Amino acid sequence: MATIAFWFIDIMSTMVMVPHLSEFAKYPITIYHKAIQILITWIVPFAFTSFYPALYLLDKKIYKTFALLSPLVAIIAFVIAYTFWNIGLKKYQSAGG
């Protein structure tokens, strides 16, 4: 989320979303609407940081594949974030001078 600061001047409203999004990771994703489940699984993959690994540790076989995908999802998320960060660094112009 901080990477968008390279392109937008006022990002405080978007930075407020970060703690609110992390609230979704505190509860099982199955309590949320299907659209929210898709959001926190595939768009902002919080479910791969807590929900799926926890179910794997609790021996719930239904989500075993998702739990085993967690390291891959972490690598993909890192690569995407790192790529956008580098693009932002190349285009950055200081506001002060």
C-alpha positions in Angstrom: 0.0 0.0 0.0 2.9 2.4 0.7 4.1 2.0 -2.8 1.2 4.1 -4.2 2.8 7.1 -2.5 5.1 7.3 -5.5 2.2 8.2 -7.7 -0.3 10.0 -5.4 0.4 12.9 -3.1 -2.2 12.3 -0.4 -2.4 8.6 0.5 -3.4 8.8 4.1 -6.9 7.6 3.3 -5.5 4.5 1.6 -3.0 3.8 4.4 -5.8 3.7 6.9 -7.1 0.7 5.0 -4.1 -1.4 6.0 -5.0 -2.0 9.6 -8.6 -2.5 8.7 -7.7 -5.1 6.1 -5.7 -7.0 8.6 -8.8 -7.3 10.7 -10.0 -9.9 8.2 -7.2 -12.2 9.1 -8.4 -12.5 12.7 -11.4 -14.6 11.8 -12.1 -17.6 9.7 -12.8 -16.6 6.2 -15.8 -18.8 6.0 -17.8 -16.3 8.0 -17.5 -13.7 5.2 -19.5 -13.3 2.0 -18.0 -15.1 -1.0 -16.8 -11.8 -2.5 -14.8 -11.0 0.7 -13.4 -14.5 0.7 -12.1 -14.1 -2.8 -10.7 -10.7 -1.9 -8.7 -11.9 1.1 -7.6 -15.1 -0.6 -6.6 -13.9 -4.1 -6.4 -10.1 -4.2 -5.0 -9.3 -0.7 -3.9 -12.8 0.3 -4.4 -12.6 4.1 -6.0 -16.0 4.2 -2.7 -17.6 3.1 -0.9 -16.0 6.1 -3.2 -17.4 8.8 -6.4 -19.2 7.9 -5.1 -21.9 5.5 -1.9 -22.7 7.5 -3.9 -22.9 10.7 -6.4 -25.4 9.2 -3.4 -27.4 8.0 -2.0 -27.5 11.5 -5.5 -28.5 12.8 -5.5 -31.4 10.3 -8.4 -30.1 8.2 -7.9 -31.8 4.9 -10.4 -29.7 2.9 -7.9 -26.8 2.6 -4.7 -28.7 2.5 -3.8 -27.6 -1.0 -4.3 -24.0 -0.1 -2.2 -24.4 2.9 0.6 -25.9 0.9 0.4 -23.1 -1.6 1.1 -20.5 1.1 4.8 -20.3 0.5 4.3 -19.9 -3.2 1.7 -17.2 -2.7 4.1 -15.4 -0.3 6.8 -15.4 -3.0 4.4 -14.2 -5.7 3.1 -11.4 -3.4 6.7 -10.4 -2.6 7.7 -10.3 -6.3 4.7 -8.2 -7.2 5.3 -5.7 -4.3 9.0 -5.5 -5.0 8.4 -4.9 -8.7 6.0 -2.0 -8.0 8.4 -0.6 -5.5 11.2 -0.5 -8.0 8.9 1.0 -10.7 8.0 3.7 -8.1 11.6 4.4 -7.2 12.5 4.9 -10.8 9.6 7.4 -11.3 10.0 9.2 -8.0 10.5 13.0 -7.9 11.0 14.7 -4.6 8.3 17.1 -3.5 10.9 19.4 -1.9 13.2 20.0 -4.7 
